[in-house]
Amino acid sequence: MNATILVTAVVSQLCLVSGQLFIKHAMNATNETPVPWKRVAPRFALGIGSLSAWFFLWGGLLQRAELSWLFPFEGLSPVLIVLGAAVFLKEKLTLRSGIGIALISAGVALVSAS
């Protein structure tokens, strides 16, 4: 695979992760009373925009590359989402989460090596 496909795969996964984090951040703000729509709407829109970018980038990648080569990138998204939630949303990263991240990473490495 060429560098363009590799960079596009990484960017697509970053779009997926950022979209999930923006939407979660927006939904957290809806717990406040009254709902601060001026803060919620832009975050929600950024989340939808990021997820839309992921969808179209991923569709383009599926057209140009083998799924067996692309799938390990999709396997990294849970790891990136957990780490992003811990860093940006201040969610607690438990030992169980850490073990899960390690197992997912090992699985992605095994699939990538084959």
N, C-alpha and C positions, 0 to 999 in steps of 0.2 A: 504494500500500500504506500501511497505517496504521502508527503508531509501535509498536503492540503486536507486529505481525508482524516488524518490523525488529529490535526488542529481542530477541524470541524467537529469531530467526535468529542473532543474535550470541551469545546465551547457549548455543544448541545447539552452535555451533562451538567455543565455549570448553569445553563439556562433552566434546566429541570430543577436543580437544587434551589436556585435563587427564587424561582417561581413558587415552589412549595413554602419556602421560608417567608416570602412576602405575604402570601395568602394567610399563613398561620399567624403572622404578626398582625395583619388586619383583623382577623377573627378574634384574636385576644383582646383587641381594643373594643370590640362590640360588647364585652362584658361590663363596660362602664355605663353608668346611668347619669345623664343622658348619653346616648351613643355619639361619640365625636366624629361625625361623618366627614368632616374636613380632613381628618387624619386617616380614616378608614378607607375612603374612596381612592386616594392616590396609591396606597399600598396594595389594595386589591387590584387596581388597574395594572400596576407594575407586575404583580403576580400573574395575571392573565396574559400580559404581554410576554413575559418570560416563558411561560408554558407554551404559548403559541409559537414563539421562536423555536423552542425545543422541538415541537411537533413538526414544523416544516424542515428544520435542519435534519432531524432524524429521518424523515421521509426521503430527503435527498440522499442521505447516507445509505439508506436501504437500497436505493436505486443504483448506487455506484460501488458498493462494497459488499463482500460476503457477510451474511448474518453471523456466521461462526467467528468471524474476526471482530465484528462490532459488539457482539453480545457481552463480552467482558466489560466494556465500558458501561453498559446498562447495569451490570452487577455492582459497579462502584457507587451508583447513586444512593443506595441505602446508607453506605458508610459516610458519604459526603453529607447526606441529610442529617444524620445523627450528630456528626461533628459540627455542622453549621448550626443546628439547634442548640448545641452546648455553648458555642461561641457567641452567636448573635441573639438567641432568644433566652440565654442564661438558664437553659434546662439542665437538670442534673444528669451527669454521665455516670451510671452505676457500673459496678464490676461486671454485672451480667451483660450490660451494653458493650463494655470493652471486650469481653470474651466473644460476643456476637460479631463485633467489628473485625476481630482477629480471624474468626472462622470464615467470614465472608471474604476477607482479603486473601486468605489462603486458598479458598475455592476459586476466586478470580485468577489468582496466580497459576493454579493448576490448569484451569481451562485455557488461559493465555499461552501456557507453555506447550500445549498439545497441538 
